[in-house]
Amino acid sequence: MLLFGLLELLLSFSMAKIALKDKIIKFVRETEAELRRTNWPSKEETIRYTWIVIALSAFLVVVLGGLDYAFTYVANRFLL
């Protein structure tokens, strides 16, 4: 009885490994199929979008840096 239980346990582990392997293969195939259906931007669009992100990031750095400086000045001048 114990031997049968151990054999059954080993078989369940090997079946779990096979099931996991099948799931991984299915996931990779579905991912590849989805990526083939994706509409990728052109090189020009990518460059344009990159510059937009850089410009907005620089703008936010200036705005947030200015606010930080202003709040620090007010805190040091009036609160501390």
C-alpha positions as CSV (number, residue, x, y, z in Angstrom):
1,M,0.0,0.0,0.0
2,L,2.8,2.4,0.9
3,L,4.6,1.6,-2.3
4,F,1.5,2.3,-4.4
5,G,1.1,5.6,-2.6
6,L,4.6,6.6,-3.3
7,L,4.3,5.6,-7.0
8,E,1.1,7.6,-7.2
9,L,2.8,10.6,-5.7
10,L,5.7,10.4,-8.1
11,L,3.3,10.1,-11.1
12,S,1.4,13.1,-9.9
13,F,4.6,15.2,-9.7
14,S,5.7,14.1,-13.2
15,M,2.2,14.9,-14.5
16,A,2.3,18.3,-12.8
17,K,5.6,19.0,-14.5
18,I,4.2,18.0,-17.9
19,A,1.1,20.1,-17.3
20,L,3.3,23.1,-16.3
21,K,5.5,22.6,-19.4
22,D,2.4,22.5,-21.6
23,K,1.1,25.7,-20.0
24,I,4.4,27.5,-20.5
25,I,4.5,26.4,-24.2
26,K,0.9,27.5,-24.7
27,F,1.6,30.9,-23.1
28,V,4.7,31.5,-25.3
29,R,2.7,30.6,-28.4
30,E,-0.2,32.8,-27.5
31,T,2.1,35.7,-26.7
32,E,3.9,35.4,-30.0
33,A,0.6,35.3,-31.8
34,E,-0.6,38.4,-30.0
35,L,2.7,40.3,-30.8
36,R,2.2,39.5,-34.5
37,R,-1.2,41.2,-34.4
38,T,0.2,44.3,-32.7
39,N,0.4,47.5,-34.7
40,W,3.9,48.8,-34.0
41,P,4.7,52.6,-34.5
42,S,7.0,53.6,-37.3
43,K,10.5,54.9,-36.6
44,E,9.4,58.5,-37.1
45,E,6.5,58.1,-34.7
46,T,8.7,56.5,-32.1
47,I,11.2,59.4,-32.3
48,R,8.4,62.0,-32.1
49,Y,6.9,60.3,-29.1
50,T,10.3,60.0,-27.4
51,W,10.9,63.7,-27.8
52,I,7.4,64.5,-26.4
53,V,8.2,62.4,-23.3
54,I,11.6,64.1,-22.8
55,A,10.0,67.5,-23.2
56,L,7.2,66.8,-20.7
57,S,9.6,65.3,-18.3
58,A,11.9,68.4,-18.5
59,F,8.9,70.6,-18.0
60,L,7.8,68.7,-14.9
61,V,11.3,68.8,-13.5
62,V,11.2,72.6,-13.8
63,V,7.7,73.0,-12.3
64,L,8.3,70.5,-9.4
65,G,11.8,71.9,-8.8
66,G,10.3,75.4,-8.6
67,L,7.6,74.3,-6.3
68,D,10.1,72.5,-4.1
69,Y,12.3,75.6,-3.9
70,A,9.3,77.9,-3.1
71,F,7.9,75.6,-0.4
72,T,11.4,75.2,1.1
73,Y,11.9,79.0,1.0
74,V,8.5,79.6,2.7
75,A,9.2,76.9,5.3
76,N,12.6,78.2,6.2
77,R,11.5,81.9,6.2
78,F,8.3,81.7,8.1
79,L,8.1,78.4,9.9
80,L,11.6,77.6,11.1
